[in-house]
Amino acid sequence: MRRQFRRVGKELGLTQAQVHFIHAIPSGPNVDFYGIGKILQPNLAYATVTNFANIGTGQHTFPYAAINTTTQLASDASITNAAKGHEYTVIALPDAGFVPSIAVIYDLFDKGLLSGSARVRGFNASASAQNVDLYLVAPGANITTISPTLAGIGYKNAVLATTQDSIYVSRGTYQIIATLPGSKTPIYTSKSFDLVNNADWLVTTLPSGNALSQVIPNKIRVLVAQGGNT
């Protein structure tokens, strides 16, 4: 019941703005994310996601640093006007040459009060596959004649793009398949899973392996942030 009240409050724009964090730097150290003048999410390891944290309205900057240091590895001030009822995702990931970088997704959360649909968005944090198509299909589906659910996700970008709402999907049993753009040859295929009513998923592609030495071109895995949890 409490979760239902929170959802209704978010849909009405009454709840505080929320942010969560993803660490997507292979071989990167555990990091602390800063916000509101303090460590907001400490000791985050690679390929993990934090719960949502409440933030105030207005402009925010969320730098991150390796644990036990205060030297910023990267910072971004893209959240210029955080609004009540909206969600934000801050992602630590490598730029060209594996220099630490950062990306921000601003999610409008423009869901109707009577909708029970699940919400899904994709993000590409895999430098090993700089553009991908994602299919959300019934288990065992032949994607040959199916259009991608989330098409042309470029590296360091989201589909649907930041500032846009997620796509809405009916509850059911699904499978995620990733391909290179325009190809029907999978570079990743998930096991089947249940997508429930009111689920809120950010499907993030990561390079294969946990370290730079294990990264193989066009080989990926997938991290799913489910409403703030991995």
C-alpha positions, 0 to 999 in steps of 0.5 A: 500500500505504501508503494502504491501511495508513492507511485501515485504521488510520483505520477501527480508530481508530489514526491521529491525528485529522485536520482540513482547511480550506475557504475559502468567502468570496466576495471574501474575502482569502487567509487563514491558519488557526491551530491548536495555537498556530501557523499550521497552513494558510497563505495559503488562497485562496477556493474552495480546500481544504487537505490533511488535517493531523494533530491531537492528541486533545482540544479544539481551536480553529481561528481564521483571519485575513487573511494578513500579519495576526494579527487573527482574523476568526472562531474556533470551538471546536466540536471539543471532543474530537477522537478518533483515526481521525476527520475534521474540516472547518473552513470559513470562510464569510460570515454575515449581512451577509457578516460572516466566520464559521466552520463545523465538520463532525465526521465519525465515519468509521465505515466497516467494514474490508471496505467499499470504498464511497465516502463522500459528504456535502454542505455548503451555503456558498452564501448565494445559495441558502439551501437546496438538494437534491443528487442523485447520479445516473447521467449524463442521469438524469431526477430527476422521480421520484427522491428527493434523495440529500442533501435540505434542506441549509440554509446553513451546514449539512451533510447528513448533519449534523455528528457523523453518518457520511457516506452510502455510495455504490457506485463508478460514473459519476455526475452531481451535480444541485442544485435548490431544496428540493422543486423538480425544476428544476436550478440546477446540473448537473455534468459526469459523473465517476467515483466510485471505491472508497474515495473520500471526498467533501465536496460544497460548494455555493458562490455563482456567481462569485468576487466578491460583485458576481457573486453571483446569487440561486439560482445556485451552483457546486460545490466537491468536497473529495476526501479533503482535496484539491480 
